[in-house]
C-alpha cells in the first residue's frame, strides 16, 4: 500500500509498504478515504512544531471505511464509515485516571509523535473509533476531528449559554469554535480576524458578528456589536500574542479566556489583567471521546455547517502540492483535503 512520509521539514516522500493483515481481537482495519490538512500540520511542514520528530507519517483528521474487524469488536462492522481519535495515552497517570486522558502525561498524537494515517490502510482499536452515519460524506467525516476541538474548547469555560463570546481567529478551528458556541446557546458570538475571506466564510456558516481588526479597532468593534454588555468569554484560536493580549484586556472582569491556538513562539501572559481583573484562564487540549460524539451529532443534524469550509481537494500523490497550495493561498484557503 502507499504511504507518505515527511522525512524532514518541507519534504514528503512516498513508499510502498505491506498492507496490515493481522488484527488483535479489539482492532479495526480502516481504508482511509480523506485526510484533512490542518494548521498544526503546516507548523510541522515548516519545522515549527516543537514536539514532532522527523521522519513522521502525518494525518490525524480523516475519514475511512471499515474493512475488517477483530473477533472481540462489538459495534463496528465492515462497510461502516468511521474516524478515530489520534490520541495514544498511558491510562495510568493522574490525568488518565481522573478521565482527563486528553492531557495524559505520556500523550502521543498520531501524525506527530506517532505515525499517522497518510497511507491506504490503518488499524485502530475499537475504543478510539467513532462511527458516523452513511448520510455524512467522507469530506464531512474528515472534519469531525477539528469540529471536536470546537466541542471541547467551548466546554472548557464556566458555561457559554446566555453569554457573549468573542473568538479570535477565523480559520477552520476558530470558525468551528464560534459555531459550537452559538449551537450551545451563547447569546451573541463575534469572530475576529485580519482576513475578509475568512470572515466572509464565518458569515456563510451562520456567524453573524465579524470584525476585521486590521481595519477596525477591537474595542470599538466589540462596543458596536455587543453594546454596553461587552463579552464574558474570549476564545484565543489564532495563536498570536496580540490577540491574547487584546482578549485579556477587553473581556469583562471575572470573565473566561480559553487558549486553544497553537503558538509558534511561547506567548507572554499579562499577569496584571489575569490578577487585577480576576480572570479565569483555561487551556484547551484537543478533545475527549464525547467531543467527537458531539461533533458527529452537531454535523449530522445540520447545527454545524461545514460546506463553506472545504476549499480544495488534492489526490494522495500530490500531498506536497497541497502544502505548497496552502502556503501560497494562506489567506484564501480553509480546509484542504487529501483524497485517497
HUMO-V601705 format. One record per backbone hydrogen bond with DSSP energy under -1.0 kcal/mol. NH is the residue of the N-H (numbers start at 1). CO is the residue of the C=O. E is the energy in kcal/mol with one decimal. If there is no record, write none. Layout:
BEGIN
nh->NH co->CO e->E
nh->NH co->CO e->E
END
This chain:
BEGIN
nh->3 co->15 e->-1.6
nh->4 co->118 e->-2.7
nh->5 co->13 e->-3.2
nh->6 co->56 e->-2.9
nh->7 co->5 e->-1.0
nh->11 co->8 e->-2.4
nh->13 co->5 e->-3.2
nh->15 co->3 e->-2.2
nh->17 co->1 e->-2.6
nh->27 co->24 e->-2.0
nh->28 co->124 e->-2.8
nh->29 co->68 e->-2.9
nh->30 co->122 e->-3.3
nh->31 co->65 e->-2.9
nh->32 co->120 e->-2.0
nh->33 co->63 e->-2.9
nh->34 co->63 e->-1.2
nh->35 co->338 e->-2.1
nh->36 co->61 e->-2.4
nh->37 co->336 e->-2.4
nh->42 co->38 e->-1.5
nh->43 co->39 e->-1.7
nh->44 co->40 e->-1.9
nh->45 co->41 e->-2.4
nh->46 co->42 e->-1.8
nh->47 co->44 e->-1.6
nh->48 co->43 e->-3.5
nh->52 co->49 e->-1.2
nh->56 co->6 e->-2.1
nh->63 co->34 e->-2.0
nh->64 co->82 e->-2.2
nh->65 co->31 e->-2.3
nh->66 co->80 e->-2.8
nh->67 co->29 e->-3.0
nh->68 co->29 e->-1.2
nh->70 co->27 e->-2.6
nh->72 co->25 e->-2.0
nh->73 co->70 e->-1.4
nh->79 co->66 e->-3.2
nh->80 co->77 e->-2.0
nh->82 co->64 e->-2.5
nh->83 co->130 e->-2.4
nh->85 co->128 e->-2.2
nh->88 co->108 e->-3.3
nh->97 co->93 e->-2.7
nh->98 co->94 e->-1.7
nh->99 co->96 e->-1.6
nh->100 co->95 e->-3.1
nh->103 co->100 e->-2.2
nh->104 co->101 e->-1.8
nh->107 co->104 e->-1.6
nh->108 co->88 e->-2.1
nh->110 co->86 e->-3.0
nh->111 co->114 e->-3.6
nh->112 co->109 e->-2.2
nh->113 co->109 e->-1.4
nh->114 co->109 e->-1.5
nh->116 co->57 e->-2.6
nh->117 co->59 e->-1.9
nh->118 co->58 e->-1.7
nh->119 co->117 e->-3.1
nh->120 co->2 e->-1.5
nh->122 co->30 e->-2.1
nh->124 co->28 e->-2.1
nh->126 co->26 e->-2.7
nh->128 co->125 e->-1.5
nh->129 co->126 e->-1.3
nh->130 co->83 e->-3.2
nh->132 co->81 e->-2.0
nh->136 co->133 e->-1.9
nh->141 co->137 e->-2.3
nh->142 co->138 e->-1.8
nh->143 co->140 e->-1.3
nh->144 co->141 e->-1.2
nh->147 co->143 e->-1.9
nh->148 co->144 e->-2.3
nh->149 co->145 e->-1.2
nh->150 co->146 e->-1.4
nh->151 co->147 e->-2.0
nh->152 co->148 e->-2.6
nh->153 co->149 e->-2.7
nh->154 co->150 e->-1.6
nh->155 co->152 e->-1.1
nh->156 co->153 e->-1.0
nh->162 co->185 e->-3.0
nh->163 co->160 e->-2.3
nh->165 co->188 e->-2.7
nh->166 co->233 e->-2.6
nh->167 co->190 e->-2.8
nh->168 co->235 e->-3.1
nh->169 co->192 e->-2.6
nh->175 co->171 e->-2.9
nh->176 co->172 e->-2.2
nh->177 co->173 e->-2.6
nh->178 co->174 e->-2.5
nh->179 co->175 e->-2.3
nh->180 co->176 e->-2.4
nh->181 co->177 e->-2.5
nh->182 co->178 e->-2.2
nh->183 co->179 e->-2.7
nh->184 co->180 e->-2.0
nh->185 co->182 e->-1.7
nh->186 co->181 e->-2.4
nh->187 co->163 e->-2.0
nh->190 co->165 e->-2.7
nh->191 co->209 e->-2.4
nh->192 co->167 e->-2.7
nh->193 co->211 e->-1.9
nh->199 co->195 e->-2.0
nh->200 co->196 e->-2.4
nh->201 co->197 e->-1.9
nh->202 co->198 e->-1.8
nh->203 co->199 e->-1.8
nh->204 co->200 e->-2.2
nh->205 co->201 e->-1.4
nh->206 co->203 e->-1.7
nh->207 co->202 e->-2.6
nh->209 co->189 e->-1.0
nh->211 co->191 e->-1.9
nh->213 co->193 e->-1.9
nh->215 co->212 e->-1.2
nh->216 co->212 e->-2.3
nh->221 co->217 e->-2.8
nh->222 co->218 e->-2.8
nh->223 co->219 e->-2.2
nh->224 co->220 e->-2.4
nh->225 co->221 e->-1.7
nh->226 co->222 e->-3.0
nh->227 co->223 e->-1.8
nh->229 co->226 e->-1.2
nh->232 co->164 e->-1.8
nh->233 co->164 e->-1.7
nh->234 co->256 e->-2.7
nh->235 co->166 e->-3.1
nh->236 co->258 e->-3.2
nh->237 co->168 e->-2.4
nh->244 co->240 e->-1.8
nh->245 co->241 e->-2.5
nh->246 co->242 e->-2.3
nh->247 co->243 e->-2.2
nh->248 co->244 e->-2.3
nh->249 co->245 e->-2.1
nh->250 co->246 e->-1.4
nh->251 co->247 e->-2.3
nh->252 co->231 e->-2.7
nh->254 co->277 e->-2.3
nh->255 co->252 e->-2.2
nh->256 co->232 e->-2.6
nh->257 co->280 e->-3.1
nh->258 co->234 e->-2.7
nh->259 co->282 e->-3.0
nh->260 co->236 e->-2.3
nh->261 co->236 e->-2.0
nh->271 co->269 e->-1.0
nh->274 co->270 e->-2.0
nh->275 co->271 e->-2.5
nh->276 co->272 e->-2.7
nh->277 co->273 e->-1.4
nh->278 co->275 e->-1.0
nh->279 co->274 e->-1.5
nh->280 co->255 e->-2.9
nh->282 co->257 e->-3.2
nh->284 co->259 e->-1.6
nh->291 co->288 e->-1.1
nh->292 co->288 e->-1.4
nh->293 co->289 e->-2.0
nh->294 co->290 e->-2.2
nh->295 co->291 e->-2.2
nh->296 co->292 e->-2.4
nh->297 co->293 e->-2.2
nh->298 co->294 e->-2.7
nh->299 co->295 e->-2.6
nh->300 co->296 e->-2.7
nh->301 co->297 e->-1.5
nh->302 co->299 e->-1.4
nh->303 co->298 e->-1.7
nh->304 co->298 e->-1.6
nh->309 co->306 e->-2.0
nh->310 co->307 e->-1.1
nh->311 co->335 e->-2.6
nh->314 co->337 e->-2.4
nh->316 co->339 e->-1.8
nh->318 co->315 e->-2.2
nh->319 co->316 e->-1.4
nh->322 co->318 e->-1.6
nh->323 co->319 e->-1.3
nh->324 co->320 e->-2.2
nh->325 co->321 e->-2.5
nh->326 co->322 e->-2.2
nh->327 co->323 e->-2.3
nh->328 co->324 e->-2.4
nh->329 co->325 e->-2.6
nh->332 co->329 e->-2.3
nh->335 co->309 e->-2.8
nh->337 co->312 e->-2.8
nh->338 co->35 e->-3.1
nh->339 co->314 e->-3.0
nh->340 co->33 e->-2.6
END
